[in-house]
Amino acid sequence: MLTERQLLILKAIIDDYIRSAEPVGSRSVSKREDISYSPATIRNEMADLEELGFLEKPHSSAGRIPSQKGYRYYVDHLLSPELLNNSDIVDIKSMFAQKIHEVEQLIEQSAQILSNLTSYTSIVLGPEVFDTTLKHLQIIPLTKEAAVAIIVTDTGHVEKQAVDIPQGMEVTDIEMMVNILNERLKGVSMLELRGKIFSEVGNVLKMHISNYKDTMQMLEKSFTHEKNDHVFFGGKTNIFSQPEFRDVEKVRQLLEMFEEKQLVHQIFRSDSSGITVKIGQENKLEAIDNCSVITATYTADGKHLGTIGILGPTRMEYQRVIGVLDYLSKDMTNTLTKLYQRNK
């Protein structure tokens, strides 16, 4: 159990280190207006906090820096989310005031504004296609040989897929096929869609479509979805402006991680409501063992859609990031709920 004095000194050191990225000494702490202790008293407390594992002493520096244990205690017990200023609120509100017709449009803009407001790298996981249901299907011929399949889900999510039109298939055949699919598959989850086509709709189509085999291959391609494609970045290079990332090897590892969407999805996916903070090695990945990941989920009409998050150094502005994420995720939920209800 830390004493009140230790709590005050620990918070002061972490706040100063977040701001300066330099080890914090006892004299620097003693000059703060909210600290009334002498440098000697502060030094003794710093030594005790180091022994308890909340602080570390880098190299031969007289100052201290927070350990991951220190950051965890700070996040769990010593901070409150920062209240957004009017300028931040106006930026967010103006984005959600726009006429947005597709979920992806909103998510891309959210990722960008989140990185702008925090100066870190933002990652937003889009709606889980496998958790949604089919609302409407269209297949639009572009030429005699090619078409585009457009799938709209119950959340307003839109998928587009280029497909080949089977030889000899007429526009009227396509229209009839689409009508059959919409009639029988509306409301079916995207996870079950392909199986339903072959097990339940295939026999109906076989009675009406001459080139059945090629048609089924076209439909199989139309309903091929990769959930990990729904990863949106904002300020991808922002994190590299932080002093912790002057090491070329660290930069290389992060860039490689950004390219592995499945891995990004695994790190940022959250099913917990509210704010989740993972610090350093809690992320269980070497590439980000000196980073923190802060996430919040967003929903629509009570249904979980995805995760919005920030990747930054362990020395990140936790109060600022948590405040922005909390506000933005709630506004995303409100806007997406309206979009979801409009698309019903």
N, C-alpha and C positions, 0 to 999 in steps of 0.2 A: 504494500500500500504506500503510494507516494504521499509525501507531506504537501501541504498547500504551497510551501516555498519551492519545493522541487517541481511541482506542477507549473508554477508560474515561470520558473527558469527554463524548464523543458519547452514550454510553449514559445517563450521568447527566442530561444535558440533556433527552433524549427522555423518560426516566422522569418527570422533574419536570414537563415540559410536559404530558404525558398526565394527570398528577394535577391540575395547577393551571389549565391552559388560559391561562397567562400567560407572556409571554416570560421566558426564564431568563437571569439575569446571572451574571457570574463570581463575585461574592461569595456568591451563593446556592449555587453549585456547591461552592465552597471549604468551606462549612459542613457538607457531607455527611460522615458518618463514614468512608465508603469512599474519600474523596478527601483526599490529603495535600499537594496543590500550592497555591501561593499564588495569590491573585486575579490578580496580574499575569501569572503563567505561564499560568493558565487563559484569560485574555483573549487572549494571543498564540495559543494553540491554537485558540480559538474563531474568531479571524480567519482562521487557516489552513483550518479546517474550512468556513468560509463561502466562502472562495476556491475550495475543492475542490468546492463545490456541495452539501455535506451539511447546512448550516445556512443560514438566511435571517435578515435583520435587518428586522423590520417597522417601517415609518415611522421615527420618530426615537428609538425605544426603544433603551436601552443593551443590552437582552437579545437573545437569539436564539431562534428557533423552528426545529424540524426542517423541512427541505425534503422533497419526495416522494422524492428520492434518498436522503436520510437515513433516512427511514422504511423504504425498501426494504432498505438495508444492515442496519438494525436487525433487521428481520424475518428476513432471510436468515442473519445471522451472530451476532447478539448476544443473542437471547432463547431461552428454553426454555419450552415450555408449562407453565402453572401447574397444580400438582397440586390437584385439587378437595378441599375440606374435607369432613368427615363430613356436615355439614348438606346440602351440595349433592348428595352421593352418595345420601343418604336420599331427597331430593326426586325424583331421577331414578329410583331403584330402585322407589319406591312407585308411580310412574306405570306402569312396565312390569310391576309385579306385579298390576295390575288385569286383570280378564278382558276382553280386547279381541277383538272378533269381526270388525271391519272395519278395513282399512288406514287409511281416512280418519280414523277415530276416533283412532288412534295418532298420525297425522301432525298433526292439529289440536292434540292435547295436547302433542306435541313442540314445535310452534311456540310455544305459550304458555309452556311451562317454559323454553325457550331465551331468550325475551325477558325473563322474570322473573329468570333467573340472570345475565344480562349487562346489563340495563337499556337495551339497544339494540333495534332493530327486527329481528325474525327473519322470514325467508322460507323456506318449505319447499315444494319442488316435489314433488308427489305422483307416484305410479307412472305411467310413460309408457304410456298405453293402447295406443299403436301397437306397443309392444314386448312386449305380453302376448298370451295366447291365451284363447279362450273355454273356460270350464269348464262353464257351465250357463246356460240361458235359461228364463225364466218369463214368461208373459203372463197377468196376473190381471185378469179383468173386474171393473169397479167398478159399472157400470150396463150397459144394453143397448148404449149408444153409446160408452162410454169404458172404457179399461183402462190398466194400468200395466205396462210392459215392464221386467223386471229382468234384468240381465246380470251374471254373476259370472265374473271372470277367474281364471286359474291362480294369481295372487298374492293372491287374496282381495278384490280391488278390486270394488266393487259400483256399477253404473250403474243409475239409474232414469229412465225416460222415459215421460211421459204420451202415449198414442196413442188415435186414434179407431178404434173397431171398425167394419168395413165393414157396410153395411146387409144384414140377413138372415143374418149370420154367427152360428152357434150356438156355445155353449160347447164342445160336442163337436168342432166344427170347429177351434176354437182349440187344444184339447188335442191333436188329431191333428197339427196343424201344428207345434206346439211339440215334439212327440215326433220328428217328421221332422227338424226343425232341430237338435235336440240330438244325434240319431244321426249326422247327416252333417257337423256343423260343430264338434263338440267337438275342441279342440286346434288349431283354425285361428287364425292370428294376427288380432288386431283390425284390422290394416292391410288384410288381404285379405278380411275377413268380408263386406262388402257386395258385393264383386265375386263371391264364391263363391255368394252367395244367388241372384244373377241368372244366373250361368253354369252352375251345377251343380245347385242345389236347385230353381230355378224350374220346370223341366220336371216334376219330381216333384210339386211342389205343384199344378201346373196340372191334374194328373190327379185330384186329390182335393178341390180347393177350387173352388167355383162362381164366386165373385166374385174372380177371380184378380187383375185390375188393381188394385182397391182394396186387396186383401190385400198385394200387393207394395209399394204405397205406404206401408202401415202398417209393414211390415218395414223399409223404407228409413229411416223416421223413427226406428224403434226402435234402429237401429244407427248413428245419427248421434252422433259423439263429437267433442268439442273438447278436445284435449290441454291447451290453455292454461287450461282451467277448473281444473286441478289445482294451483292456487297458493294456499298458505295463509299468512296473516300472523299474527304475534304482536307485540303492542306496537307497532302501526302508528305511533302518535304519539310513541313514546319518543324517537326521534331529534330531535324538535323541542324537547326540553328541553335539548339541548346548546347551548352559547353560540355555536357556529358557525352556528346556524340561526335567528338573530334577524332575518335579512333576509327580508322577506315574499316577495320574488321567488324565493328559494331554496326556501322552503316550498311555494310554488305549483308550482314545477317538479317537486318530489318527489311532491306529491299527484297531479299529472297522470300521472307515471310509474307510481305505484301502481295507477292505473286501467287502464293498458295491460298486460294480462296477458301478451300475446305479448312485449312488451318486457322485462318482468320475467323471463319464462322465458328469454329470450335472454341476459340479464345473469347470471343465477344458474345456468343449466344448466352442469353440469360432468361430464365423462366421466372425469376423472382421479381415481385413488384417492388417499386421504389428504387433507391440507389444502391448499387453494389460496387464496392471498392476492393480491387485486388492489387496488392503491393509487392513489387519485386518478385521474389522467388515463389510467391503464392500463385503466380501465373503458370508455374511449372513448364517454362520454356526458356532455354538458354538465351535466345535472341532478345528476350525482353526481361531478363532477370534484374535489370536496373531500371525498369519502367513500372509505371502504375497504369492500370486499366480501370476506368470508372464507367459504369454503364447504367442505363435506365431503360425500362421496357415501355413500349407504347402499344395501345390497344385501339380497337374500333368496335363500338357497340358491345363492349364487354369481352371481346374476343382478342386474344393475344396475336399481335401481328409481327413484331420484330423488336430489335434492340438498337438503341442509339448510344454511342460511347466515345470516349476520348482515350487516346494513347499518348502518354507523356512521360517525362523522367519521374523517378520517385520524388524528386524535388519539384513537384508541380504545385500550382496554386489550388489546393484542394477546395478551399472555401469558394473560390470563384467558379471552378469547374462544376462542383456539385450544385451550386445555385443556378448556373446556366442550364445544366442538364435537367434539373428538376422542372424548371419553368418550361423549357422547350419540349420535353416529353409530354407534359400535360397539355400544351397547346396542340401538339401533333395529335394526341388522342382526341381532343375535341373536334379538330378539323377532319380527321379521318372518320370519326363517327358520323359526322354530317355527310361526308362523301359516301360512306358505306350505306347509309339509310337512303340516300338519293339513288344509289345504284340497285336497290332491291327491286 
